[in-house]
Structure formats: C-alpha cells, structure tokens
Amino acid sequence: MTSNHIGTHLDAPLHFVTGGKDIEKIPLEWLYGPSVVVDVSDVGDLGLYTPEMVEKRVDLHDGDILVVHTGWHKYAWYQPQGMADEERYIHQHPGPSREWVPWLIRRKIKVWGVDAVSTDHPLNLPIGRPEFNLRCVPKVRALAEKKFGKENLDKLFPKEDYQLTHNELFPHDIIHMENLGGDIEKVLNRRLTIGCFPWKFRGGESAFARVVAFVE
C-alpha cells in the first residue's frame, strides 16, 4: 500500500474535480511532445516564479509541456546523506504567482510540472495557512514575512488562492507533474521533447510516472 503522491507522479483532474478525468482517461497525446524546461532557481526559498520569467528565458510555444526547475529536487528525500533536507523541501519550496493560472490557460498548456513537492506555493497550502493549525505554520509564515514583508502576505497569498493551481486549473483539464528531479539540470532553458509515462490507473486521481527528456 502506498500514497499515489509519493515520488514523481502525475495528477489527473479527478484529484480535485468530482467526475473529472482519471489517469486512464488522459489522452496520450497530452503526455508526449514539444516541451521546454525553464530554470527559475534564482527565486530562492519561498520564492515566486512568474509568467514573465518563463517568457524571457525560454521559447515557449502554445500547447507545450512546461517543466519548471526550482532547484528544489536537490533537497529531496532521495538525495545522499548530507544533501537531503526534507523540511526545506516540503516547507520552503518556491511557487507560482497569481498570474500563473490565467497565463497557463491562455497559452493552452495542458501539462506542466515542477521539481518540488507541490505546484502550489507553501502559503497556499495547509503548511502555510493558520486555519489548519499545523505546527510548521508559524515558522513557514515567519520566513515568508521576512522575504515579502508581513504587510504583503494577504495581497500575494489571499484566502481565495488556497491550493490555487489545483482548484483553478484542473477544471480546465490542465494537469501537472510533481517531484521531478533526476537529470533535470542537464536540460535547462531549452526546447526538447518530453514524455510523461504514468502507471495507467482506472479510477486513479494520480499515478506514479517516469518523466523522460528526449534530447537529439
């Protein structure tokens, strides 16, 4: 027995949308094709990456598969002893700005992914929301206040943005990959072909996946 959200995995619309597509129903043509990998690792701990960063750093085409390299895979649990930092990996990873959602819809991106535990910023997750009363919340919010200023948090991360990319993108059948890593640093800021190969799972809202970059 295992969670479907451990390791590299693909989330289907059913993850958040009742009656949404399950893993089995995701068209194969969505999961393989022209892609870009963009490096936004300069945003740092709890940083925000934006559509403008992507547009400036890679030649993104409408309908591409988009992979975002935050650099956070280097802290993941599978790294060698002395490199892994699971608390930092889960609590301090970067996330997208509010403009990210309408931009993905406008650019007709069906599949995107990150080398982090979630596509949402920690302050849009339970680990950064006081109402969930988790032990980690004060620390996460204190770090965010130091980075952005306490007076800016409600503007950057309003209550209605809870799990923003999950709640707002799945209804549009825009799906995502999480916990990417491997050799991602060898293919930064370039166009290439990517294939996402999930375990075909009838009724599955998520599934383990191998994500492969094909380089000529």
N, C-alpha and C positions, 0 to 999 in steps of 0.2 A: 504494500500500500504506500502511496506517496501523494504529495501535492503536485498538481499539474503546473504550478507556478514556481518550481524549483529548477534552477539551471536555465539554459537558453530555451525559450518557449514562444509560441505564437498564441496570442489571444484572439478569439473569434468574437463577433458581435454578441453572441449568446452570453458572453461573460458579463455583460451589463444590460442587455436588451432582451426582455422576455419575448420568446418567439423569434429571436434573431438567428442568423445563420450559425450553425455549429461548424466545427472543424471540417467535417465531411462535406459540407455544402460550399466551402470556399473554392471558387474556380481556380484551377491550376494555373491559368494564365496570369492571375494576380501575383503568383508566388515566384515567378522567374522572369527576368527581363532586364532592360536598361535600368541602371542604378547609379547613385552617387553616394560616396562616403565623405561626410564633412567633419572636419576637426574643429570643435568648439571648446577644447580642453582649457583654453585660456580663461574661461569664465570662473573657474575655481570652485571652491566649496560653496554649496548652496547657490551657485550662480544661475543666471537666467540666460538662455540662448534664444535668439530671435530669428525671424524670417530674414531680416536684413543680413545677418551673419552668413546664412546659407547662400543667399543670392550673390553675395560678394565673393565667396570663397570657392564655389563650385558652379559648374554649368548645369544647373538643374533644368530638366525638361518636364513639362506637364505629364503626369502619369508615371513618372519614375518611381522606383523603390528608393526610399531615402533612409540612410543609416547615419545616425548621429554619434560621433565619437566624443564622449565627455572626458575620457581618460580614466573613468571610474572602475573599469574592469581590473585595473592594477591593484585594487584594494579587495577584490572578491575573495570569497572563502577558499577557492581552489588554488590561489597563489601560494608560493612556497612560504614556509615559516619565516617571519620577519618582514614579509611584504604584505600579507593579508591584513586587513583592518576592517573586520565585519561591521563594527559600529559606524565607522566613517562611511563605509559602502552603503549602508542602509539609511543612515540618518542625515548625511550631508551631500548627497549627490546633486548635481545640477538638474534643472528642469526648464521647460519651455515658458516663454512669456505668454500673456493672454492673447496676443495677436496670432499665435501659432495655429490655433484651431481654425479660424476663418481662412487663413492662408493655405493650410493643407487642403481644405475643401476647394478653394479657388484654383489651386494648382493640380487638382484631380489626383492627388496622391492616395492610392488605395492601401499601400503597405509601407510602414516606416518602423524604425527600431532604434534602440539605444543600448549602449554598453553599461547600463545601470539597472538597478533593481526595479525601477518603475519609470514609465514615461511621464509621470506627474512629478512636479516639484514637491519636496517634503512638506512644505507649508500648505499644500493642497491635499495632503494625505493625513490619516489619523495621527501619525507621529509628530505632526506639527500643529494639530488642532486642539485647543484647550478643552473643548467639549468632550473629547474622548478620554481625558484624564489619565493618559498614559505617563509612566514615569519619565520617559525620554522627552516629553513635550517641553518642559521649561528649558532644558539645555538646547534643544533644536531652535526654539524661538529666540533664546538669548543670542545664539550665533547669528541668526537672521537679523535681529535688531542691530547687531554690531556691523553687519555687512551693508544693510539697506537703510538703517535708521528706523527706530520704533514707529515714528510718525508715518512711515511709508508702507508699513506692512499691510494695512487694511486696503490700501489702494492697489498694491501689487498682487495681493492674495485675498480677495474678498470672499465672504462666506459662500456666495453662489458658485465659486470656482472649485468647490470640493471635487476632487478627482476629475478635473476639467477634461483631460484628454479622453478619459474613459466614458464619461457621461455625455460629452458633446460629439465625439467622433464615431463611436460605434453605431448610433442611429443612422449614420451616413455610410455604413459598411466600410469605414476606414479603420483598419486593424493594425496591430503593432506587435513587434518582437521585443522581448526584454531579456536582460542578462546576456547580451552579446559579449564577445571577447576574442579569444584566440589570437589570430594574426592580424587583427584589425588595423594595427599601426603600420602595416606594410602597404596599405591601400588608401591612405588618407588623401582627401581633396582631389579626387579623380573620378572620371566616369569609367564604369565597368559593367559587368553583368553579375547579378546576384540571384541565387536561388535559395528559397526557404523551403525546407522539406520536413513538414511536421508528421508526426505519427497520425495516420488517418483514424479519426476518433468519432464514431457516430454518437451524437448527443453530447460531444465534448465542447465545453466553453473555452478550453485551452488545451494545448498539447506540446510536449517536448518537440524540439525541432533542431535540425542541423542547418545552419546558415552558411552558405558557401559563396565566396567571391571567385568568379572565373576571370582570369587575367590573361590576355594574349601576350 
